[in-house]
Amino acid sequence: MLGGTSEARALVEALASRADLAPSVSLAGRTRNPLPYPAPTRIGGFGGAQGLADHLRAEGIDLMVDATHPFAAIMSMNAVEAARLADVPLLALARPAWTPKPGDDWQEEPSLPAALAGLGAAPRRVFAALGRNEVRALEAAPQHHYLIRSVDPVEPPLAVPDAGYILDRGPFILEAEINLFKSHGIEVVLAKNSGGTASAAKLAAARALGLKVVLVARPPRPDVEPAASLSEALAWIDARLIDARLHARSASARRGV
Ligand SMILES: NC(=O)c1ccc[n+]([C@@H]2O[C@H](COP(=O)([O-])OP(=O)(O)OC[C@H]3O[C@@H](n4cnc5c(N)ncnc54)[C@H](OP(=O)(O)O)[C@@H]3O)[C@@H](O)[C@H]2O)c1
Protein backbone atom coordinates (compact mmCIF):
# COMPACT_ATOMS: atom_id res chain seq x y z
CA MET A 1 0.00 0.00 0.00
CA LEU A 2 1.39 3.34 -1.03
CA GLY A 3 -0.12 5.40 1.77
CA GLY A 4 -0.22 8.82 3.31
CA THR A 5 -4.00 9.34 3.31
CA SER A 6 -6.87 8.55 5.64
CA GLU A 7 -8.27 6.27 2.92
CA ALA A 8 -5.03 4.25 2.94
CA ARG A 9 -5.26 3.84 6.69
CA ALA A 10 -8.91 2.77 6.51
CA LEU A 11 -8.08 0.15 3.88
CA VAL A 12 -5.14 -1.25 5.88
CA GLU A 13 -7.37 -1.35 8.98
CA ALA A 14 -9.90 -3.37 6.98
CA LEU A 15 -7.20 -5.81 5.80
CA ALA A 16 -4.97 -6.11 8.87
CA SER A 17 -6.92 -8.83 10.67
CA ARG A 18 -7.30 -11.10 7.62
CA ALA A 19 -5.41 -14.36 7.76
CA ASP A 20 -5.10 -14.57 3.96
CA LEU A 21 -3.26 -11.26 3.57
CA ALA A 22 -0.14 -9.61 4.93
CA PRO A 23 -0.51 -5.91 4.14
CA SER A 24 2.43 -3.54 4.37
CA VAL A 25 2.58 0.21 3.94
CA SER A 26 4.96 2.74 2.49
CA LEU A 27 5.04 6.40 3.53
CA ALA A 28 7.12 9.18 2.01
CA GLY A 29 8.19 10.56 5.38
CA ARG A 30 6.75 14.06 4.91
CA THR A 31 4.89 14.06 8.25
CA ARG A 32 7.07 14.01 11.36
CA ASN A 33 4.80 11.82 13.49
CA PRO A 34 2.47 9.97 11.14
CA LEU A 35 -0.45 8.19 12.75
CA PRO A 36 0.54 4.51 12.96
CA TYR A 37 -0.89 1.90 10.60
CA PRO A 38 -1.79 -1.59 11.89
CA ALA A 39 0.74 -3.16 9.49
CA PRO A 40 4.50 -3.11 8.89
CA THR A 41 5.39 0.36 7.64
CA ARG A 42 8.49 1.53 5.80
CA ILE A 43 9.26 5.24 5.44
CA GLY A 44 11.11 7.09 2.68
CA GLY A 45 11.40 7.19 -1.11
CA PHE A 46 12.33 4.11 -3.15
CA GLY A 47 14.62 5.97 -5.53
CA GLY A 48 12.19 6.11 -8.44
CA ALA A 49 10.15 3.47 -10.26
CA GLN A 50 13.02 1.00 -10.54
CA GLY A 51 13.61 1.22 -6.78
CA LEU A 52 9.94 0.52 -6.11
CA ALA A 53 10.01 -2.41 -8.55
CA ASP A 54 13.04 -3.82 -6.70
CA HIS A 55 11.16 -3.43 -3.41
CA LEU A 56 8.11 -5.25 -4.82
CA ARG A 57 10.27 -8.16 -5.92
CA ALA A 58 12.40 -8.29 -2.77
CA GLU A 59 9.34 -8.31 -0.50
CA GLY A 60 7.40 -10.76 -2.69
CA ILE A 61 4.53 -8.30 -3.07
CA ASP A 62 1.56 -9.81 -4.97
CA LEU A 63 -0.71 -6.76 -5.21
CA MET A 64 -0.09 -3.02 -4.99
CA VAL A 65 -2.61 -0.33 -4.07
CA ASP A 66 -1.75 3.27 -4.79
CA ALA A 67 -3.67 5.04 -2.03
CA THR A 68 -1.56 8.18 -2.14
CA HIS A 69 -3.02 11.67 -2.17
CA PRO A 70 -4.50 12.84 -5.49
CA PHE A 71 -1.72 15.46 -5.69
CA ALA A 72 1.07 12.89 -5.26
CA ALA A 73 1.37 12.63 -9.04
CA ILE A 74 5.03 11.58 -9.25
CA MET A 75 4.53 8.64 -6.89
CA SER A 76 1.49 7.51 -8.85
CA MET A 77 3.41 7.61 -12.15
CA ASN A 78 6.25 5.66 -10.54
CA ALA A 79 3.75 3.10 -9.23
CA VAL A 80 2.51 2.41 -12.76
CA GLU A 81 6.01 1.90 -14.09
CA ALA A 82 7.08 -0.22 -11.11
CA ALA A 83 3.97 -2.40 -11.41
CA ARG A 84 4.85 -2.99 -15.06
CA LEU A 85 8.50 -3.77 -14.29
CA ALA A 86 7.70 -6.18 -11.44
CA ASP A 87 4.51 -7.53 -13.05
CA VAL A 88 2.38 -6.74 -10.01
CA PRO A 89 -1.34 -5.84 -10.40
CA LEU A 90 -1.95 -2.21 -9.41
CA LEU A 91 -5.11 -0.54 -8.16
CA ALA A 92 -5.48 3.21 -7.61
CA LEU A 93 -7.70 4.11 -4.67
CA ALA A 94 -8.74 7.43 -6.15
CA ARG A 95 -11.23 9.47 -4.20
CA PRO A 96 -13.51 11.60 -6.36
CA ALA A 97 -12.77 15.32 -6.65
CA TRP A 98 -15.03 17.77 -4.82
CA THR A 99 -17.69 19.40 -6.94
CA PRO A 100 -19.59 22.61 -6.12
CA LYS A 101 -23.06 22.51 -4.61
CA PRO A 102 -25.78 25.16 -4.81
CA GLY A 103 -24.67 28.23 -2.88
CA ASP A 104 -20.96 27.64 -3.46
CA ASP A 105 -18.77 30.45 -4.78
CA TRP A 106 -15.87 28.40 -6.19
CA GLN A 107 -13.08 29.22 -8.56
CA GLU A 108 -10.87 26.32 -9.68
CA GLU A 109 -7.44 27.07 -11.12
CA PRO A 110 -4.98 24.71 -12.80
CA SER A 111 -2.03 25.52 -10.53
CA LEU A 112 -1.19 27.12 -7.20
CA PRO A 113 0.30 30.26 -8.83
CA ALA A 114 -2.91 30.65 -10.84
CA ALA A 115 -4.98 30.13 -7.67
CA LEU A 116 -2.90 32.80 -5.91
CA ALA A 117 -3.54 35.18 -8.81
CA GLY A 118 -7.23 34.32 -8.39
CA LEU A 119 -7.15 35.83 -4.89
CA GLY A 120 -6.78 39.22 -6.59
CA ALA A 121 -4.50 42.18 -6.01
CA ALA A 122 -6.40 43.67 -3.06
CA PRO A 123 -5.47 42.29 0.38
CA ARG A 124 -7.84 39.53 1.56
CA ARG A 125 -8.01 37.43 4.71
CA VAL A 126 -7.21 33.95 3.41
CA PHE A 127 -7.45 30.55 5.08
CA ALA A 128 -4.82 28.38 3.42
CA ALA A 129 -4.93 24.60 3.75
CA LEU A 130 -2.09 23.58 1.48
CA GLY A 131 0.41 21.47 3.36
CA ARG A 132 4.00 22.30 4.04
CA ASN A 133 5.25 21.33 0.58
CA GLU A 134 3.38 24.03 -1.26
CA VAL A 135 2.70 26.69 1.34
CA ARG A 136 5.86 28.68 0.61
CA ALA A 137 4.29 29.67 -2.72
CA LEU A 138 2.15 32.13 -0.75
CA GLU A 139 5.20 34.40 -0.47
CA ALA A 140 4.50 35.38 -4.10
CA ALA A 141 1.33 37.17 -2.94
CA PRO A 142 2.44 38.88 0.29
CA GLN A 143 -0.37 41.44 0.35
CA HIS A 144 -2.86 39.01 1.91
CA HIS A 145 -3.34 38.01 5.52
CA TYR A 146 -2.92 34.24 5.73
CA LEU A 147 -4.16 31.79 8.32
CA ILE A 148 -2.23 28.60 7.54
CA ARG A 149 -3.16 25.18 8.83
CA SER A 150 -0.70 22.32 8.61
CA VAL A 151 0.12 19.06 10.40
CA ASP A 152 3.75 20.03 11.06
CA PRO A 153 5.08 23.56 11.69
CA VAL A 154 5.95 25.73 8.70
CA GLU A 155 9.64 26.34 9.31
CA PRO A 156 10.95 28.91 8.83
CA PRO A 157 7.75 31.00 8.92
CA LEU A 158 6.71 32.50 5.61
CA ALA A 159 8.36 35.73 4.48
CA VAL A 160 5.05 37.60 4.41
CA PRO A 161 4.12 40.46 6.76
CA ASP A 162 0.89 38.96 8.09
CA ALA A 163 0.47 35.23 8.68
CA GLY A 164 -0.94 33.10 11.49
CA TYR A 165 -0.36 29.37 11.93
CA ILE A 166 -2.47 26.52 13.26
CA LEU A 167 -1.21 23.00 13.76
CA ASP A 168 -3.93 20.42 13.34
CA ARG A 169 -4.76 17.28 11.42
CA GLY A 170 -8.13 16.12 10.14
CA PRO A 171 -10.78 14.94 10.16
CA PHE A 172 -12.27 18.39 10.72
CA ILE A 173 -15.85 19.12 11.71
CA LEU A 174 -18.16 21.77 10.30
CA GLU A 175 -18.95 23.70 13.49
CA ALA A 176 -15.28 24.05 14.38
CA GLU A 177 -14.43 25.24 10.85
CA ILE A 178 -17.23 27.84 10.97
CA ASN A 179 -16.02 29.12 14.35
CA LEU A 180 -12.43 29.21 13.10
CA PHE A 181 -13.30 31.22 9.99
CA LYS A 182 -15.53 33.60 11.95
CA SER A 183 -13.02 34.24 14.70
CA HIS A 184 -10.28 35.04 12.18
CA GLY A 185 -12.50 37.08 9.86
CA ILE A 186 -11.68 34.78 6.93
CA GLU A 187 -12.88 36.01 3.52
CA VAL A 188 -11.43 33.37 1.17
CA VAL A 189 -10.57 29.67 1.52
CA LEU A 190 -7.58 28.54 -0.56
CA ALA A 191 -7.09 24.77 -0.91
CA LYS A 192 -6.31 21.90 -3.23
CA ASN A 193 -9.21 19.94 -4.68
CA SER A 194 -8.20 16.88 -2.68
CA GLY A 195 -11.63 15.26 -2.45
CA GLY A 196 -12.59 12.90 0.36
CA THR A 197 -14.35 13.53 3.63
CA ALA A 198 -11.55 14.23 6.13
CA SER A 199 -11.01 17.83 5.03
CA ALA A 200 -14.29 18.65 3.28
CA ALA A 201 -15.72 20.55 6.26
CA LYS A 202 -13.89 23.73 5.27
CA LEU A 203 -15.90 23.81 2.04
CA ALA A 204 -19.17 23.32 3.89
CA ALA A 205 -18.14 26.07 6.31
CA ALA A 206 -17.33 28.41 3.40
CA ARG A 207 -20.78 27.62 1.94
CA ALA A 208 -22.48 28.31 5.27
CA LEU A 209 -20.69 31.65 5.65
CA GLY A 210 -20.91 32.69 1.98
CA LEU A 211 -17.11 32.74 1.55
CA LYS A 212 -15.28 32.48 -1.73
CA VAL A 213 -13.27 29.27 -2.30
CA VAL A 214 -10.25 29.15 -4.62
CA LEU A 215 -9.20 25.59 -5.41
CA VAL A 216 -6.18 24.17 -7.16
CA ALA A 217 -7.32 21.53 -9.67
CA ARG A 218 -5.82 18.04 -9.47
CA PRO A 219 -2.83 17.11 -11.54
CA PRO A 220 -3.44 14.47 -14.23
CA ARG A 221 -3.20 10.91 -12.94
CA PRO A 222 -1.97 7.89 -14.84
CA ASP A 223 -4.49 5.56 -16.41
CA VAL A 224 -4.80 2.85 -13.74
CA GLU A 225 -7.73 0.69 -12.74
CA PRO A 226 -9.49 2.91 -10.17
CA ALA A 227 -11.46 2.20 -7.02
CA ALA A 228 -13.54 5.12 -5.79
CA SER A 229 -14.31 3.60 -2.39
CA LEU A 230 -13.05 1.24 0.26
CA SER A 231 -15.56 -1.43 -0.73
CA GLU A 232 -14.48 -1.25 -4.40
CA ALA A 233 -10.84 -1.66 -3.32
CA LEU A 234 -11.71 -4.65 -1.11
CA ALA A 235 -13.63 -6.25 -3.99
CA TRP A 236 -10.63 -5.76 -6.32
CA ILE A 237 -8.27 -7.36 -3.78
CA ASP A 238 -10.62 -10.33 -3.25
CA ALA A 239 -10.98 -10.84 -7.00
CA ARG A 240 -7.18 -10.90 -7.42
CA LEU A 241 -6.86 -13.43 -4.57
CA ILE A 242 -9.44 -15.69 -6.17
CA ASP A 243 -7.59 -15.41 -9.52
CA ALA A 244 -4.31 -16.28 -7.81
CA ARG A 245 -5.81 -19.30 -6.01
CA LEU A 246 -7.43 -20.62 -9.21
CA HIS A 247 -4.14 -20.15 -11.00
CA ALA A 248 -2.23 -22.03 -8.26
CA ARG A 249 -4.84 -24.82 -8.25
CA SER A 250 -4.71 -25.35 -12.00
CA ALA A 251 -0.90 -25.26 -11.95
CA SER A 252 -0.92 -28.00 -9.26
CA ALA A 253 -3.41 -30.04 -11.28
CA ARG A 254 -1.21 -29.76 -14.39
CA ARG A 255 1.76 -31.00 -12.37
CA GLY A 256 -0.44 -33.84 -11.02
CA VAL A 257 0.00 -32.67 -7.41
N1 LIG B 1 0.72 16.12 -2.18
C1 LIG B 1 -0.21 16.30 -1.25
O1 LIG B 1 -0.98 17.28 -1.30
C2 LIG B 1 -0.36 15.32 -0.11
C3 LIG B 1 -1.34 15.56 0.87
C4 LIG B 1 -1.50 14.61 1.89
C5 LIG B 1 -0.71 13.50 1.93
N2 LIG B 1 0.24 13.31 0.97
C6 LIG B 1 1.05 12.10 1.05
O2 LIG B 1 2.39 12.51 1.19
C7 LIG B 1 3.25 11.63 0.47
C8 LIG B 1 4.13 12.42 -0.48
O3 LIG B 1 3.31 13.16 -1.36
P1 LIG B 1 3.97 14.05 -2.50
O4 LIG B 1 2.88 14.86 -3.14
O5 LIG B 1 5.18 14.73 -1.96
O6 LIG B 1 4.43 12.90 -3.51
P2 LIG B 1 5.08 13.00 -4.98
O7 LIG B 1 5.46 14.42 -5.25
O8 LIG B 1 4.17 12.35 -5.94
O9 LIG B 1 6.34 12.08 -4.81
C9 LIG B 1 7.67 12.55 -4.72
C10 LIG B 1 8.54 11.42 -4.25
O10 LIG B 1 8.27 11.12 -2.89
C11 LIG B 1 8.39 9.73 -2.67
N3 LIG B 1 7.10 9.21 -2.22
C12 LIG B 1 5.87 9.76 -2.38
N4 LIG B 1 4.93 9.03 -1.78
C13 LIG B 1 5.58 7.97 -1.23
C14 LIG B 1 5.14 6.84 -0.48
N5 LIG B 1 3.85 6.65 -0.15
N6 LIG B 1 6.10 5.95 -0.10
C15 LIG B 1 7.40 6.12 -0.42
N7 LIG B 1 7.87 7.18 -1.13
C16 LIG B 1 6.96 8.08 -1.52
C17 LIG B 1 8.82 9.12 -3.98
O11 LIG B 1 10.23 9.13 -3.95
P3 LIG B 1 11.09 8.06 -4.79
O12 LIG B 1 11.00 8.51 -6.21
O13 LIG B 1 12.45 8.19 -4.19
O14 LIG B 1 10.47 6.72 -4.57
C18 LIG B 1 8.29 10.12 -4.97
O15 LIG B 1 8.98 10.09 -6.22
C19 LIG B 1 2.36 10.60 -0.22
O16 LIG B 1 2.38 9.44 0.57
C20 LIG B 1 0.98 11.24 -0.20
O17 LIG B 1 -0.05 10.28 -0.12
C21 LIG B 1 0.43 14.20 -0.05
The ligand as an SDF file (V2000), in Angstrom:
LIG
                    3D

 48 52  0  0  0  0  0  0  0  0999 V2000
    0.7240   16.1160   -2.1760 N   0  0  0  0  0  0  0  0  0  0  0  0
   -0.2050   16.3020   -1.2540 C   0  0  0  0  0  0  0  0  0  0  0  0
   -0.9760   17.2770   -1.3000 O   0  0  0  0  0  0  0  0  0  0  0  0
   -0.3620   15.3250   -0.1100 C   0  0  0  0  0  0  0  0  0  0  0  0
   -1.3420   15.5560    0.8690 C   0  0  0  0  0  0  0  0  0  0  0  0
   -1.5020   14.6100    1.8850 C   0  0  0  0  0  0  0  0  0  0  0  0
   -0.7140   13.4960    1.9330 C   0  0  0  0  0  0  0  0  0  0  0  0
    0.2410   13.3110    0.9670 N   0  0  0  0  0  0  0  0  0  0  0  0
    1.0470   12.1010    1.0470 C   0  0  0  0  0  0  0  0  0  0  0  0
    2.3890   12.5110    1.1900 O   0  0  0  0  0  0  0  0  0  0  0  0
    3.2550   11.6280    0.4670 C   0  0  0  0  0  0  0  0  0  0  0  0
    4.1260   12.4210   -0.4820 C   0  0  0  0  0  0  0  0  0  0  0  0
    3.3100   13.1570   -1.3620 O   0  0  0  0  0  0  0  0  0  0  0  0
    3.9710   14.0550   -2.4970 P   0  0  0  0  0  0  0  0  0  0  0  0
    2.8850   14.8570   -3.1410 O   0  0  0  0  0  0  0  0  0  0  0  0
    5.1830   14.7320   -1.9560 O   0  0  0  0  0  0  0  0  0  0  0  0
    4.4250   12.9010   -3.5120 O   0  0  0  0  0  0  0  0  0  0  0  0
    5.0840   13.0040   -4.9850 P   0  0  0  0  0  0  0  0  0  0  0  0
    5.4610   14.4230   -5.2480 O   0  0  0  0  0  0  0  0  0  0  0  0
    4.1720   12.3520   -5.9420 O   0  0  0  0  0  0  0  0  0  0  0  0
    6.3440   12.0780   -4.8090 O   0  0  0  0  0  0  0  0  0  0  0  0
    7.6670   12.5480   -4.7200 C   0  0  0  0  0  0  0  0  0  0  0  0
    8.5360   11.4220   -4.2550 C   0  0  0  0  0  0  0  0  0  0  0  0
    8.2720   11.1230   -2.8850 O   0  0  0  0  0  0  0  0  0  0  0  0
    8.3910    9.7270   -2.6690 C   0  0  0  0  0  0  0  0  0  0  0  0
    7.0970    9.2130   -2.2160 N   0  0  0  0  0  0  0  0  0  0  0  0
    5.8680    9.7600   -2.3750 C   0  0  0  0  0  0  0  0  0  0  0  0
    4.9290    9.0300   -1.7780 N   0  0  0  0  0  0  0  0  0  0  0  0
    5.5770    7.9670   -1.2330 C   0  0  0  0  0  0  0  0  0  0  0  0
    5.1410    6.8450   -0.4850 C   0  0  0  0  0  0  0  0  0  0  0  0
    3.8510    6.6500   -0.1470 N   0  0  0  0  0  0  0  0  0  0  0  0
    6.1000    5.9500   -0.1020 N   0  0  0  0  0  0  0  0  0  0  0  0
    7.3980    6.1180   -0.4210 C   0  0  0  0  0  0  0  0  0  0  0  0
    7.8670    7.1770   -1.1280 N   0  0  0  0  0  0  0  0  0  0  0  0
    6.9610    8.0850   -1.5190 C   0  0  0  0  0  0  0  0  0  0  0  0
    8.8240    9.1150   -3.9770 C   0  0  0  0  0  0  0  0  0  0  0  0
   10.2260    9.1300   -3.9480 O   0  0  0  0  0  0  0  0  0  0  0  0
   11.0940    8.0620   -4.7880 P   0  0  0  0  0  0  0  0  0  0  0  0
   10.9990    8.5060   -6.2140 O   0  0  0  0  0  0  0  0  0  0  0  0
   12.4550    8.1860   -4.1940 O   0  0  0  0  0  0  0  0  0  0  0  0
   10.4670    6.7180   -4.5730 O   0  0  0  0  0  0  0  0  0  0  0  0
    8.2940   10.1190   -4.9730 C   0  0  0  0  0  0  0  0  0  0  0  0
    8.9770   10.0920   -6.2180 O   0  0  0  0  0  0  0  0  0  0  0  0
    2.3620   10.5990   -0.2180 C   0  0  0  0  0  0  0  0  0  0  0  0
    2.3770    9.4380    0.5680 O   0  0  0  0  0  0  0  0  0  0  0  0
    0.9800   11.2450   -0.2040 C   0  0  0  0  0  0  0  0  0  0  0  0
   -0.0530   10.2780   -0.1230 O   0  0  0  0  0  0  0  0  0  0  0  0
    0.4270   14.1970   -0.0460 C   0  0  0  0  0  0  0  0  0  0  0  0
  1  2  1  0
  2  3  2  0
  2  4  1  0
  4  5  1  0
  4 48  2  0
  5  6  2  0
  6  7  1  0
  7  8  2  0
  8  9  1  0
  8 48  1  0
  9 10  1  0
  9 46  1  0
 10 11  1  0
 11 12  1  0
 11 44  1  0
 12 13  1  0
 13 14  1  0
 14 15  2  0
 14 16  1  0
 14 17  1  0
 17 18  1  0
 18 19  2  0
 18 20  1  0
 18 21  1  0
 21 22  1  0
 22 23  1  0
 23 24  1  0
 23 42  1  0
 24 25  1  0
 25 26  1  0
 25 36  1  0
 26 27  1  0
 26 35  1  0
 27 28  2  0
 28 29  1  0
 29 30  1  0
 29 35  2  0
 30 31  1  0
 30 32  2  0
 32 33  1  0
 33 34  2  0
 34 35  1  0
 36 37  1  0
 36 42  1  0
 37 38  1  0
 38 39  2  0
 38 40  1  0
 38 41  1  0
 42 43  1  0
 44 45  1  0
 44 46  1  0
 46 47  1  0
M  CHG  2   8   1  16  -1
M  END
$$$$
